[in-house]
Amino acid sequence: MHKGEGNTAEPTPPTPVPAALHRVLGLVVSREATNRAEIARRSGLARSTVGQQVDHLVGRGILQELESRQSVRGRPPRVLTISPRAGTIAVADIDTGASQVAIADLSRRLIAQDTVDIRIDAGPRAVLDAVSERLLTLLEKHRRDPRRVRSVVVGLPGPVDFEQGCAVQPTGMPGWDGHSVSDHLRERFHAPVVVDNDVNLMALGEAAQGSSGTPLLCVKISSGIGAGLITAGGDVYRGADGAAGDIGHIRAVGADNVLCACGNVGCVGAIASHRAILRTLGIPESTDDDPLHGARVLAQRVAKGDPPALHAVRQAATEIGEVVAMLVHMFNPRTLVLAGPLSELRDDLLSAVRAVVYQRALPLATRKLTITTSRLGPGSGLHGGIALATQDIFSARGIARLLADETEEAEGTA
């Protein structure tokens, strides 16, 4: 059975998918073609070949063909889309104070989402069990068969070994180092599991909107500071060991007396993260009743023009701007997105970061650069997880697995 496979290499690869079928499905998934004639024209395949592959995909419940609502003369055109019964995607964006969960169909349509109020320091088993239960509840509530979950994607707020599906030496995450998140969730959902860094998913979510140019650099300012980079080709840059983007541990000038959770001194995350600002202002990060207490209180104080709060935010933004200016020189992104709870203080954060970047970076690196805050807000990681899941599901290997699963399910109900 292929549904138990995840981040790690598949021991028994499914039967390869014919190139024609992969091409036909790819055009429908990307919405480059919506009917048989368009597929034939764009693919260069014979109409008879297109017809065979479409009939095969419709018969397997992966595509559906419906009459268009557009008013035309003669016979209404038939439109091809991903079938709602092709399966479901489950996504969890795990953060330090709470986790976001969502389910979506294979066309990337968000079906439902929810929040799980559990701190990450409760440990991997407690957090993953709570997240799993909430996802199963959403599936039941929206009448989605848990046996037809095609992919589970999880974002973690720390370095991730993408191949092994686990966190690697994360700070502030006791018990998570080396714990196989992919194995844990495969046992619950019997589906492929993909584990990635949370900022990578946020960057993917922003890039998937189509309105943001790539390369895209997303910087999340939360309990720590991290970055995710989407290349011009739409791929996530993860680095050799999953440590790419862990920019919170870059040394800040003049902060040698500030101890970071990693054990070093002077890390920019220790002086400019959302958590660091709250500590400076004496605001508790969370309470028993409100895991987002600190973010709410800081936003209120900034909105009221509280001088210490404004100074702390602007000073942090200046420190972040220095690091971002260096990243702009290194990666030359087309779009820079600021995300996380601090990004909700849009004017004060954005203006200060922009000022430093345009002052420090050379004109060649900034002349076409757009600096903005997240368009999706806290949901960007969920949308990125959905995008990552569909990339996997509709890859050549993923389609083969999907077809094999459909065959097994059809034989099981026969």
N, C-alpha and C positions, 0 to 999 in steps of 0.2 A: 504493500500500500504506500502511496506517495505522500499522503497528507501529513505524515509525521516529520517531514523534512523542514529545515529552517536555515539559520545562518550558515551552519556547517555544510561541507560538501555532501552531495547526495550519493549514498553508497550504491544505489541501483537506479541510474538515470532512466526516465521514462522514454518510450519510443519517440524518436525524433519527429518533429512536425514537418510536413511537406512545406516547401518554400512558398508555394502558391497560397496555402491556407494562412500561413503567417502574414503574408503580404495583404491578403484580403482583410483579415481581422485587424491588422495594424492600421489600415486606412479608415476603418469604421471607428476604432478606439480613438484615433487622433482627430476624428471628425473631418478629415480631408475628403472623405467621400461618404455619401449618405444613401446611395442606391446602387443597383447593379451596374447600370450604365456608367456612372461616375467611376466606380471601381475599375471597370474594364479600361476606361480611358486613361486613368492615372497610373494603373499598374502595368499596362501593356499586355495583360493576359487576355486570352481568347474569352469571348462571352460565355462559351460553353464551360470553360474551366472555372470562371467566376461563379457561374450558376451552380456548378457541382459543389464548390467550397462553401458558398452561402447556404445551400440546402443542407449541407452537412452540419454547419454551425447552428443553423436554426433548429435542426432536428435534435441536436445535443442540448438545446436550451441555453446556448451561450449568446446567440443573437436573436432578435425578434424583428419581424418585418410587418410594418403597419401602414395603413393608408394615410397619406399626407392630408393635413387639414387645409392645405393651400388650395385655393379655387383655380382650377385650370380646365381647359377644354378637353373633352374626351375622358378617358380613363384616368382617375386620380393616381399620381405617382406613389409608389410604395417606398417607405423610408426604413432604412436599417439602423438599429440602435442596439446597445447592449441590453440583453434581457434582464428584467428585475429579478428573475428567479435563477440567474446564473450564479448567485452567491453573495456573500456579505464580507465586508472588511471590518476588523475590529482594531481600534487604535487607543493607546494609552500614552499620554504625555505626563510623565511623572516629574514632580517638582519637590522642593524641599518641604513646603508646608501643606500642599494639597496636590491632587492629580486630576487632570482632565481626561475623560474617556469619551469615545464616540463610536458609532457604527455607521457604515456607508455602504451603498451598493457599488457594483463594479464600474458604473459610469461616473464615479466620484460624487454622487449625490449624497449629501449628508442626511442621514435618516434621523439620528438623535444624538444628543450629547449630555453629559452630566459631570458633576464634580464629586470627587471622593476626598473627604476631609481626613487625611491621615498623613502624619509627618514621615518624611523619608527615614528619619533615625529610628523608626519603629522596626526597621530591618526588612530585608528583601521578602521573606516569606509572608509577613503580615501585610506589607504593602501590595505585593502581587496577588495574594489571596483576596484582599479587599477590592482591588481593581478588577480581578476576574469575576467576582460575584456581581459587581455593578454592570459589567459588560453583558453577562448572562441575563441579568434582569432586563437590560435594554433590549436584548434579542427576543426575550419572551414577550415583553410588553408590545413590541412592534411586529410580532409574529414572524420572526426570522429564524429559520431552522439552525440551531447551533452546529449541526453536522455539516452545514453548507457554508461555514466560515472558511474563506479561501486564503486569508492571510491575516496575521496578527502583527502589528507594528508597535514597538515600544520606544519611547524617547527617555533617556536618562540624563540627569544634570551633572555629567562628568565624562571623563575619557572612556571610550567604548572600544572593545575589540570587536570589530564588525563581523569578522569571520566566526568567532567563537560565541558571540551573543552574550557578552558579559561586560560589566564595568571593570576598569583597570586602574587600581590605585587612586580611587576618587577621594577627595577631601570632604569631610562632613557627611559621609555616607557609611556609618559603621555597619560592617557585615556584608556589604555589597561587593567588595573586591573579589573578583573571580567567581561570584555566584552566578550560575548559568540561568540567566533570565529566560533564554530561549527554551531550555529543557523544561523549566518550571511551567511555562505557559503552554508548551506543546502537550503536556500531560492533561491540561484542562480543556484545550480546544481541539486537539488532534489535527492541527493545521500548521503550515509553515509559519515560523516566527522570525521576524527581523528586528534586531535591536540596534539603535543608533543613538548618537548624541542628540540631546534635545534641541540645541541651536542649529544643527544640521537640518533637522526636520522643520524648524521655523524658517530657515532660509529657503528650503524647498517649497514650503507653503507660500511664501511671498513670491518666489519665482514662478510658481504654477499659475498665479493669477494672470500672467501674460502682459500686465501693464508695466511691469518692472523689467528694465533691460538687464542683460547679463554681460559679463560676470557680475554677480550680486554678492555683496558681503553683508551679512546680518550680524549685528552685535547685540547680545542680550545682557542687560545690566540688571542683575537680580541679587541673590545671596552671594554670587560670584560674578565674574565677567567672562563671557565666552563669545566665540565668533564661529560662524559657519560660512563657507564659501561655495557658491554654485558657479561652475565654469561656464564659459561661453557656449559649450556644448550641452549644458543642462545637467552635468554630473556634479555630485558632491565630492569635494576634495577632503579626504579623511586623513591623509598622511600615512606613514609606514606602520604606526602602532596605535592609531586612533587618537593621538594627542594633538593633532592639528586643530588650531582654533582655541586652545586653552590659554588665552591671552591674559587672563587675570593674574598670571604669575610672571608677567613681564615687570621688570624693576622700574619703579617710578623714581624720578629725581627728587632728592630731598626728603625721603620717607624712610631713612635707615633705622629709625627707632620704632617702626610699626611692625609688629609680629603678625605674620600671616598663618592661617590654619595649616598650610603646607610645611611649616617649620622655618621657612626663610623670612627675612625681613625686607620691607620695602616693596612688596608686590602691589601692583596697582589695584587689584581686587580688594586688598586689605584697607585701602584708603578711599576708594571711589565707588565701590559697589553699593547697591541699595541697602544691604545689611550694614555696611560701614557708616553710611549717612545716618541711619536710624540709631546706631550706637553712639555716634557723635552727639546727636540731639537728645539722647536719653529716652528714645521711644521704643517700647517693647516691640519686637518683630511680630509676635503673635500672642494671643491669649487662649485660654481653654475654650472660650466661646467663639473666637474669631481668628482663624489662622492668617487672615490678611489684615490684621489690626494695624500693623506698622504702615503698610501702604496707604490705608485709608486716612490715618492721622497725618502722615506727611503730606498727602495731597490736600487735605483741609488747611494745613498750616501754610502751604505755598499759595493756595488760592486766597487766603486772607492777607498775604503779603508779609508774613512773619519774617523779619530780617534774618535771624539765625538760620531758619530753614532755607530761605532763598540763597544765602551765602554758601551753605553746605552743598546745595544742589549745583550751583554754578561752579564751585571749586571742584567738585567731583567731575562735572562735565568738562572742565578744562583739562584735568588729568586724563580723562578718557580720550579727549580730542588729540592729545599728544601721541597716544598709542595708535589711534585710528589714522592719524596722518602718516605714521610709519607704514601701516598696513596698506594705505592707499598707494604709497610709492612701491610697495612690494608686489601688489596684485593688480593695480590699476583697474578697479571695478568700475562698471558703468552706474551701478546703484549701490548706495550704502543705506541700510535699514537699521534703525535703532529700535530695539524691542525690550520687553521686560517691564516690570512695574514702574521703573524710573522713566521709561519712555512716555508714560501717560501724562507726565508733567511736561507736555510737548514744547511750549515756548521757551521755557528756561533751559531745558536740556538741549534742544535742537539748535538754538541760536548760539549757545556757548561752544558746542562741538563744531558747528559750521565755522565759527570765527577762527578756532585754532587750526582746523584742517586747511582752510583757505590761506591762512597766514603761513603755515609750516610747509605745506606741500607745494611742489612746483606747478606752474600753470598747465603744463602738458598733462599732468596726472589728474587735474581737476576741471579742465575746460568743459568736459561733457558729463561730469559726475553729478548725480542727483543724490542729495542727502535728505532722508525723510524718516518718519516713524512708521511703525508697522501699520499696514492697511487692514490687517486681520485681527490685530490685538492679541489677546490671550489665546485665541483659537488658531493662530498660525501654525503651531506645532501639530495640531490635529489634522489640518489640511495638508501639511507636509507629509504626515504619516500616511494619509490616504493616497497621496501622489506616489510615495515610495512603494506602497503596496501594489498599486496598479502597474508600476514599472516592472515589478517582479512577476506579477500574475500574467502580464501580456508579453513577457520575454519569450524567446523560443522554448526555453526549458519550462517556464511557467505555463505556457499554453499546453505543452505536452502533459504536464501534471494535471491541468484542469480537465483536459479531455479524458485522461485516465480515470480521474475521480468521477466524472460523469458516467463513464462506462461501468465502474464499480457500483455506483448508486443505482443505475438503471437495472443492472443484474440483480442487485439486492432486493429491488422491489418487484422483480418479475415473478 
